[in-house]
Amino acid sequence: MSEDKFIILDRDGVINYESREFIKTDNEWKPIPRSLEAIKKLNEKDYQIIIITNQSGINRNIINYNDFVKINLKMLEQIEKIGGSIASIVYSPY
């Protein structure tokens, strides 16, 4: 049996503030206080973090796919900057 430990987190409303108008650019992405530090602490306890996010704004042409990637890159950079890591990001554009 594998001893890998995983935690699955939603992105919007868990790691960053949510918006009724969608997070459309990396400038609109703002982490919830201490959420990034919480990810780092989970990593320190040997948890791998997987982010699963529903991004229906992509399919509805509210969010440009390239901007979606930039948002995630900003999030990953900020998490890595404090010593945390994300194993995977999985999304649905529907």
URSULWO-V432420 format. One record per pair of residues at least 4 apart in sequence whose C-alpha atoms are under 7 Angstrom apart, sorted by the first residue. I is the first residue (numbers start at 1). J is the second residue. If there is no record, write none. Layout:
i = <I;I>
j = <J;J>
//
This chain:
i = <5;5;5;6;6;6;7;7;7;7;8;8;8;8;9;9;9;10;10;10;10;11;11;11;11;11;12;12;12;13;13;15;15;15;15;16;16;16;16;17;17;17;19;23;23;24;24;24;25;25;25;26;26;26;26;29;31;34;35;36;36;37;38;39;39;40;40;40;40;41;42;42;43;43;43;43;48;48;49;49;50;50;50;50;51;51;51;52;52;52;53;53;53;54;54;54;55;55;55;55;56;56;56;56;57;57;57;57;58;58;58;58;58;59;59;63;63;64;65;66;67;68;69;70;71;72;73;74;75;76;77;78;79;79;79;80;80>
j = <46;47;48;47;48;49;47;48;49;50;49;50;51;52;50;51;52;14;51;52;53;15;16;51;52;53;16;17;18;17;18;31;32;35;36;29;30;31;32;30;31;32;23;28;29;28;63;67;29;67;71;67;70;71;74;71;35;38;39;40;79;41;42;43;84;44;83;84;85;45;46;47;47;48;84;85;86;87;86;87;86;87;88;89;88;89;90;89;90;91;90;91;92;91;92;93;91;92;93;94;60;92;93;94;61;62;63;93;62;63;64;65;93;93;94;67;68;68;69;70;71;72;73;74;75;76;77;78;79;80;81;82;83;84;85;84;85>
//
